[in-house]
Amino acid sequence: MKPTAPASEPPRTLPVLLDRKGVSRIFGLTRVDVDRVFRALRVVSLDDSRKVYVRSADVERYIEESTTRPDQVRPIGRPAPAV
């Protein structure tokens, strides 16, 4: 028997591709942070469309990699280039 989510919590199935509004709505990010996500990730651009998308799995991975533990020092700015 498969475990099910509580009735108050809808199943979490994300679309494969998300536009800026979708990233903001689903992940609760501000416009500035959505811009940072789009600059950091590879984007999907469909022919004859001005809209660009990111893969929801990439966004989840990016947020997970950007998450620090309470005992870690939060990095500020961009990492120094490798020498």
TIMI-2910 file (N, C-alpha, C, CB; in pm, 1 decimal, decimal comma, always signed):
<rs>
+----------+----------+----------+----------+----------+----------+----------+----------+----------+----------+----------+----------+------+
!      n_x !      n_y !      n_z !     ca_x !     ca_y !     ca_z !      c_x !      c_y !      c_z !     cb_x !     cb_y !     cb_z ! resn !
+----------+----------+----------+----------+----------+----------+----------+----------+----------+----------+----------+----------+------+
!    +83,4 !   -116,8 !     +0,0 !     +0,0 !     +0,0 !     +0,0 !    +89,0 !   +124,7 !     +0,0 !    -95,5 !     -1,1 !   +121,2 !  Met !
!    +61,0 !   +219,7 !    -91,1 !   +141,2 !   +340,8 !   -102,8 !   +102,0 !   +441,4 !     +4,1 !   +125,5 !   +402,6 !   -242,0 !  Lys !
!   +202,2 !   +511,2 !    +60,5 !   +165,6 !   +618,2 !   +154,8 !   +100,2 !   +733,2 !    +78,8 !   +290,7 !   +669,0 !   +233,1 !  Pro !
!     +4,9 !   +796,0 !   +140,6 !    -64,2 !   +907,5 !    +75,8 !    -44,7 !  +1034,8 !   +157,3 !   -215,0 !   +876,6 !    +59,0 !  Thr !
!    -54,0 !  +1146,2 !    +88,2 !    -42,2 !  +1275,8 !   +156,0 !   -168,4 !  +1301,5 !   +236,2 !    -17,8 !  +1390,7 !    +54,1 !  Ala !
!   -157,2 !  +1377,3 !   +344,3 !   -277,6 !  +1412,8 !   +420,9 !   -378,8 !  +1484,9 !   +332,1 !   -240,8 !  +1501,7 !   +542,1 !  Pro !
!   -504,2 !  +1475,8 !   +366,4 !   -610,5 !  +1535,0 !   +284,3 !   -593,2 !  +1685,7 !   +267,7 !   -746,7 !  +1505,8 !   +346,1 !  Ala !
!   -536,6 !  +1752,4 !   +366,6 !   -520,6 !  +1897,8 !   +358,3 !   -405,4 !  +1938,0 !   +266,4 !   -498,0 !  +1955,7 !   +497,2 !  Ser !
!   -320,2 !  +1844,1 !   +231,3 !   -202,7 !  +1872,3 !   +149,7 !   -219,0 !  +1810,0 !    +11,4 !    -74,8 !  +1819,5 !   +218,1 !  Glu !
!   -231,0 !  +1891,4 !    -93,6 !   -246,6 !  +1833,6 !   -226,6 !   -117,6 !  +1765,5 !   -271,6 !   -287,6 !  +1941,7 !   -327,5 !  Pro !
!   -127,0 !  +1666,6 !   -357,5 !     -5,4 !  +1601,3 !   -405,3 !    +83,0 !  +1702,0 !   -477,3 !    -39,6 !  +1483,3 !   -498,5 !  Pro !
!   +212,7 !  +1690,1 !   -459,7 !   +306,5 !  +1787,9 !   -516,4 !   +360,8 !  +1735,5 !   -648,8 !   +423,2 !  +1817,4 !   -417,3 !  Arg !
!   +294,4 !  +1769,1 !   -755,4 !   +340,3 !  +1735,6 !   -889,1 !   +368,7 !  +1866,3 !   -960,5 !   +235,3 !  +1648,9 !   -967,0 !  Thr !
!   +495,8 !  +1890,3 !   -989,4 !   +534,1 !  +2014,4 !  -1055,0 !   +533,2 !  +1997,6 !  -1205,9 !   +672,0 !  +2060,0 !  -1007,6 !  Leu !
!   +501,5 !  +2104,2 !  -1278,2 !   +516,4 !  +2099,0 !  -1422,9 !   +663,8 !  +2081,9 !  -1456,5 !   +458,5 !  +2226,6 !  -1490,0 !  Pro !
!   +694,5 !  +2026,1 !  -1571,2 !   +833,7 !  +2006,8 !  -1611,2 !   +901,1 !  +2141,3 !  -1632,9 !   +842,5 !  +1921,1 !  -1738,8 !  Val !
!   +832,6 !  +2233,3 !  -1701,4 !   +888,9 !  +2364,8 !  -1730,7 !   +812,2 !  +2472,4 !  -1655,3 !   +886,2 !  +2393,0 !  -1882,2 !  Leu !
!   +887,5 !  +2572,2 !  -1607,4 !   +825,7 !  +2683,7 !  -1535,9 !   +874,9 !  +2815,2 !  -1594,2 !   +856,5 !  +2676,3 !  -1384,5 !  Leu !
!   +783,2 !  +2910,2 !  -1609,7 !   +823,0 !  +3045,3 !  -1648,0 !   +851,5 !  +3122,9 !  -1519,1 !   +711,4 !  +3116,3 !  -1734,9 !  Asp !
!   +885,9 !  +3250,8 !  -1533,6 !   +921,5 !  +3331,0 !  -1416,5 !   +807,6 !  +3338,6 !  -1314,5 !   +960,7 !  +3471,2 !  -1460,0 !  Arg !
!   +686,9 !  +3356,3 !  -1363,6 !   +572,1 !  +3366,3 !  -1272,7 !   +551,3 !  +3234,7 !  -1197,8 !   +444,1 !  +3404,1 !  -1350,7 !  Lys !
!   +567,7 !  +3123,2 !  -1267,5 !   +551,8 !  +2992,3 !  -1203,8 !   +655,6 !  +2967,7 !  -1095,6 !   +560,0 !  +2882,8 !  -1307,6 !  Gly !
!   +781,0 !  +3005,0 !  -1123,0 !   +887,1 !  +2989,1 !  -1023,1 !   +853,5 !  +3072,9 !   -899,6 !  +1025,8 !  +3030,8 !  -1081,9 !  Val !
!   +808,9 !  +3195,9 !   -921,8 !   +773,8 !  +3283,0 !   -810,3 !   +657,4 !  +3226,2 !   -729,9 !   +739,1 !  +3422,3 !   -861,1 !  Ser !
!   +553,7 !  +3182,3 !   -799,2 !   +433,1 !  +3132,6 !   -732,3 !   +459,8 !  +3001,9 !   -657,3 !   +320,9 !  +3111,9 !   -834,4 !  Arg !
!   +525,7 !  +2907,2 !   -721,9 !   +544,3 !  +2774,9 !   -662,4 !   +649,5 !  +2774,7 !   -551,9 !   +583,1 !  +2675,4 !   -769,3 !  Ile !
!   +758,5 !  +2848,8 !   -573,7 !   +867,8 !  +2844,9 !   -477,3 !   +869,1 !  +2964,4 !   -382,7 !   +998,3 !  +2837,7 !   -549,8 !  Phe !
!   +778,7 !  +3061,2 !   -403,2 !   +766,9 !  +3173,9 !   -312,7 !   +884,0 !  +3270,6 !   -319,2 !   +752,2 !  +3124,5 !   -174,3 !  Gly !
!   +944,9 !  +3284,0 !   -436,8 !  +1059,7 !  +3372,4 !   -452,9 !  +1016,1 !  +3509,9 !   -502,4 !  +1160,9 !  +3311,1 !   -549,7 !  Leu !
!  +1093,2 !  +3610,7 !   -465,2 !  +1067,3 !  +3745,7 !   -513,6 !  +1113,9 !  +3757,0 !   -658,9 !  +1138,5 !  +3851,2 !   -424,3 !  Thr !
!  +1076,7 !  +3865,5 !   -725,1 !  +1115,5 !  +3887,2 !   -865,0 !  +1267,6 !  +3888,6 !   -880,5 !  +1056,2 !  +4019,2 !   -917,1 !  Arg !
!  +1335,1 !  +3954,3 !   -785,9 !  +1481,7 !  +3962,1 !   -791,2 !  +1543,9 !  +3822,3 !   -778,3 !  +1535,1 !  +4055,0 !   -679,0 !  Val !
!  +1491,0 !  +3742,1 !   -687,6 !  +1544,0 !  +3607,0 !   -670,2 !  +1511,7 !  +3518,0 !   -789,8 !  +1488,5 !  +3544,7 !   -542,8 !  Asp !
!  +1395,5 !  +3537,0 !   -849,7 !  +1361,8 !  +3461,7 !   -971,8 !  +1461,1 !  +3497,5 !  -1081,8 !  +1215,4 !  +3491,9 !  -1018,3 !  Val !
!  +1496,5 !  +3624,8 !  -1092,6 !  +1597,3 !  +3665,7 !  -1190,6 !  +1730,3 !  +3595,7 !  -1164,3 !  +1616,3 !  +3818,2 !  -1187,6 !  Asp !
!  +1768,6 !  +3585,2 !  -1039,1 !  +1893,4 !  +3515,6 !  -1003,8 !  +1887,7 !  +3369,0 !  -1043,8 !  +1920,9 !  +3527,3 !   -853,3 !  Arg !
!  +1774,8 !  +3305,2 !  -1020,6 !  +1758,2 !  +3164,8 !  -1058,4 !  +1772,1 !  +3149,2 !  -1210,2 !  +1620,4 !  +3111,3 !  -1010,8 !  Val !
!  +1707,1 !  +3236,1 !  -1285,6 !  +1713,1 !  +3226,3 !  -1431,6 !  +1854,0 !  +3253,5 !  -1484,0 !  +1614,3 !  +3324,0 !  -1495,2 !  Phe !
!  +1930,5 !  +3339,1 !  -1417,0 !  +2069,0 !  +3363,4 !  -1459,8 !  +2158,5 !  +3244,8 !  -1426,5 !  +2124,1 !  +3490,6 !  -1393,6 !  Arg !
!  +2126,8 !  +3172,5 !  -1319,4 !  +2212,0 !  +3063,2 !  -1273,6 !  +2187,3 !  +2932,3 !  -1348,9 !  +2190,8 !  +3041,0 !  -1126,3 !  Ala !
!  +2067,5 !  +2915,5 !  -1403,8 !  +2031,5 !  +2788,5 !  -1465,7 !  +2023,8 !  +2798,2 !  -1617,4 !  +1899,4 !  +2740,1 !  -1411,2 !  Leu !
!  +2031,7 !  +2682,0 !  -1681,3 !  +2009,2 !  +2676,0 !  -1825,6 !  +1860,3 !  +2699,1 !  -1850,6 !  +2056,6 !  +2538,1 !  -1885,7 !  Arg !
!  +1829,3 !  +2775,6 !  -1953,9 !  +1689,8 !  +2806,1 !  -1984,6 !  +1646,7 !  +2734,2 !  -2111,6 !  +1669,3 !  +2957,9 !  -1999,5 !  Val !
!  +1517,1 !  +2711,2 !  -2121,4 !  +1456,2 !  +2650,1 !  -2239,0 !  +1385,0 !  +2761,4 !  -2315,2 !  +1356,8 !  +2533,3 !  -2199,9 !  Val !
!  +1417,9 !  +2774,9 !  -2441,6 !  +1357,1 !  +2876,5 !  -2526,6 !  +1296,5 !  +2806,3 !  -2648,0 !  +1462,0 !  +2985,2 !  -2570,1 !  Ser !
!  +1166,5 !  +2813,9 !  -2661,6 !  +1098,0 !  +2748,1 !  -2772,8 !  +1099,1 !  +2837,6 !  -2895,7 !   +953,4 !  +2712,1 !  -2734,3 !  Leu !
!  +1102,2 !  +2776,8 !  -3013,7 !  +1101,9 !  +2853,2 !  -3138,5 !   +984,2 !  +2948,4 !  -3144,1 !  +1098,6 !  +2759,5 !  -3258,7 !  Asp !
!  +1008,9 !  +3067,2 !  -3194,2 !   +906,6 !  +3170,4 !  -3214,3 !   +834,7 !  +3212,2 !  -3086,4 !   +805,5 !  +3121,7 !  -3313,1 !  Asp !
!   +899,0 !  +3192,2 !  -2972,2 !   +839,2 !  +3233,7 !  -2845,7 !   +936,8 !  +3325,6 !  -2773,2 !   +802,8 !  +3110,3 !  -2757,4 !  Ser !
!   +885,1 !  +3434,3 !  -2717,3 !   +969,9 !  +3525,3 !  -2640,8 !   +991,3 !  +3475,8 !  -2499,0 !   +909,1 !  +3664,3 !  -2638,2 !  Arg !
!   +905,4 !  +3385,4 !  -2454,6 !   +911,1 !  +3337,1 !  -2317,4 !  +1023,7 !  +3234,7 !  -2300,7 !   +776,4 !  +3275,5 !  -2276,8 !  Lys !
!  +1087,8 !  +3237,7 !  -2184,5 !  +1188,0 !  +3137,4 !  -2151,8 !  +1143,5 !  +3062,4 !  -2027,3 !  +1327,4 !  +3202,1 !  -2130,8 !  Val !
!  +1190,6 !  +2941,4 !  -2015,5 !  +1150,8 !  +2852,9 !  -1907,1 !  +1274,4 !  +2791,4 !  -1843,1 !  +1055,6 !  +2742,9 !  -1958,2 !  Tyr !
!  +1257,6 !  +2742,7 !  -1721,3 !  +1358,4 !  +2659,7 !  -1657,1 !  +1290,3 !  +2529,1 !  -1618,3 !  +1422,5 !  +2731,4 !  -1532,0 !  Val !
!  +1370,1 !  +2426,4 !  -1603,3 !  +1315,4 !  +2297,2 !  -1560,4 !  +1292,1 !  +2300,5 !  -1409,3 !  +1411,4 !  +2179,6 !  -1599,2 !  Arg !
!  +1175,7 !  +2255,7 !  -1366,9 !  +1142,4 !  +2261,0 !  -1224,1 !  +1240,7 !  +2178,4 !  -1141,7 !   +999,1 !  +2210,9 !  -1200,6 !  Ser !
!  +1289,4 !  +2066,8 !  -1195,7 !  +1387,3 !  +1984,9 !  -1123,1 !  +1517,0 !  +2062,6 !  -1102,0 !  +1415,8 !  +1853,5 !  -1199,5 !  Ala !
!  +1555,9 !  +2144,4 !  -1200,9 !  +1676,7 !  +2226,0 !  -1187,1 !  +1657,9 !  +2331,6 !  -1078,7 !  +1712,5 !  +2292,9 !  -1321,1 !  Asp !
!  +1538,4 !  +2390,6 !  -1072,0 !  +1510,6 !  +2491,8 !   -969,6 !  +1516,7 !  +2427,8 !   -831,1 !  +1371,6 !  +2557,9 !   -993,0 !  Val !
!  +1454,5 !  +2311,5 !   -815,9 !  +1457,5 !  +2242,7 !   -686,6 !  +1600,7 !  +2210,1 !   -645,6 !  +1373,8 !  +2114,1 !   -692,3 !  Glu !
!  +1680,4 !  +2161,1 !   -740,7 !  +1819,7 !  +2127,2 !   -712,8 !  +1898,9 !  +2253,3 !   -673,0 !  +1884,5 !  +2059,1 !   -836,5 !  Arg !
!  +1876,6 !  +2363,4 !   -745,4 !  +1945,6 !  +2489,2 !   -717,4 !  +1912,0 !  +2539,0 !   -576,5 !  +1907,8 !  +2596,0 !   -822,4 !  Tyr !
!  +1785,5 !  +2533,4 !   -540,2 !  +1744,8 !  +2577,1 !   -405,9 !  +1805,5 !  +2485,9 !   -299,9 !  +1590,4 !  +2578,4 !   -393,2 !  Ile !
!  +1805,4 !  +2355,8 !   -324,8 !  +1863,6 !  +2261,1 !   -229,4 !  +2013,4 !  +2287,3 !   -211,8 !  +1839,8 !  +2115,9 !   -276,2 !  Glu !
!  +2084,5 !  +2311,5 !   -321,7 !  +2228,6 !  +2338,8 !   -314,6 !  +2257,1 !  +2473,4 !   -248,6 !  +2290,0 !  +2335,7 !   -454,8 !  Glu !
!  +2160,9 !  +2564,4 !   -251,4 !  +2178,9 !  +2696,9 !   -191,7 !  +2136,5 !  +2701,1 !    -45,3 !  +2100,4 !  +2800,1 !   -270,1 !  Ser !
!  +2085,8 !  +2590,7 !     +4,8 !  +2037,7 !  +2583,5 !   +142,1 !  +2151,6 !  +2544,4 !   +234,9 !  +1921,3 !  +2483,5 !   +154,1 !  Thr !
!  +2167,7 !  +2617,8 !   +343,7 !  +2273,0 !  +2587,6 !   +439,8 !  +2213,7 !  +2531,0 !   +567,5 !  +2355,6 !  +2712,5 !   +470,5 !  Thr !
!  +2295,8 !  +2454,7 !   +637,6 !  +2256,2 !  +2403,1 !   +768,0 !  +2272,6 !  +2515,0 !   +870,8 !  +2340,8 !  +2277,0 !   +807,4 !  Arg !
!  +2204,4 !  +2504,3 !   +985,3 !  +2216,4 !  +2609,4 !  +1087,4 !  +2360,8 !  +2632,0 !  +1134,3 !  +2129,9 !  +2574,2 !  +1206,9 !  Pro !
!  +2445,4 !  +2528,3 !  +1130,0 !  +2582,5 !  +2542,8 !  +1177,6 !  +2679,3 !  +2591,9 !  +1069,3 !  +2630,7 !  +2411,3 !  +1232,1 !  Asp !
!  +2630,6 !  +2615,3 !   +948,6 !  +2715,6 !  +2663,4 !   +840,4 !  +2710,5 !  +2815,0 !   +831,7 !  +2673,5 !  +2601,2 !   +707,2 !  Gln !
!  +2819,2 !  +2870,5 !   +782,3 !  +2824,1 !  +3013,6 !   +756,5 !  +2761,8 !  +3037,8 !   +619,6 !  +2971,1 !  +3068,5 !   +763,2 !  Val !
!  +2671,0 !  +3133,0 !   +613,4 !  +2603,3 !  +3163,1 !   +487,5 !  +2698,5 !  +3239,3 !   +396,0 !  +2473,5 !  +3245,0 !   +512,2 !  Arg !
!  +2725,1 !  +3184,7 !   +275,5 !  +2814,6 !  +3256,5 !   +184,5 !  +2748,2 !  +3384,0 !   +133,1 !  +2855,2 !  +3166,5 !    +66,3 !  Pro !
!  +2828,7 !  +3487,1 !   +114,3 !  +2777,9 !  +3613,2 !    +62,5 !  +2848,5 !  +3640,8 !    -69,1 !  +2799,2 !  +3730,3 !   +164,3 !  Ile !
!  +2771,8 !  +3676,9 !   -170,3 !  +2830,2 !  +3706,5 !   -300,5 !  +2864,2 !  +3580,8 !   -377,3 !  +2953,6 !  +3791,1 !   -284,3 !  Gly !
!  +2938,1 !  +3599,0 !   -482,9 !  +2976,3 !  +3487,0 !   -567,7 !  +3104,1 !  +3423,0 !   -515,0 !  +2994,9 !  +3532,8 !   -713,6 !  Arg !
!  +3119,4 !  +3290,9 !   -536,8 !  +3242,2 !  +3225,7 !   -492,5 !  +3361,9 !  +3278,6 !   -572,0 !  +3230,7 !  +3072,3 !   -507,8 !  Pro !
!  +3477,2 !  +3279,3 !   -509,4 !  +3598,4 !  +3324,7 !   -576,7 !  +3633,7 !  +3227,3 !   -689,4 !  +3716,2 !  +3337,4 !   -475,9 !  Ala !
!  +3683,7 !  +3277,3 !   -801,3 !  +3720,8 !  +3186,7 !   -910,3 !  +3834,6 !  +3094,9 !   -870,5 !  +3759,7 !  +3265,8 !  -1034,1 !  Pro !
!  +3831,8 !  +2974,8 !   -923,6 !  +3937,3 !  +2877,2 !   -895,0 !  +4067,9 !  +2922,8 !   -959,6 !  +3897,6 !  +2735,6 !   -946,2 !  Ala !
!  +4176,6 !  +2904,5 !   -886,9 !  +4307,3 !  +2948,3 !   -939,4 !  +4380,2 !  +2832,9 !   -999,0 !  +4392,5 !  +3012,3 !   -830,5 !  Val !
+----------+----------+----------+----------+----------+----------+----------+----------+----------+----------+----------+----------+------+
</rs>
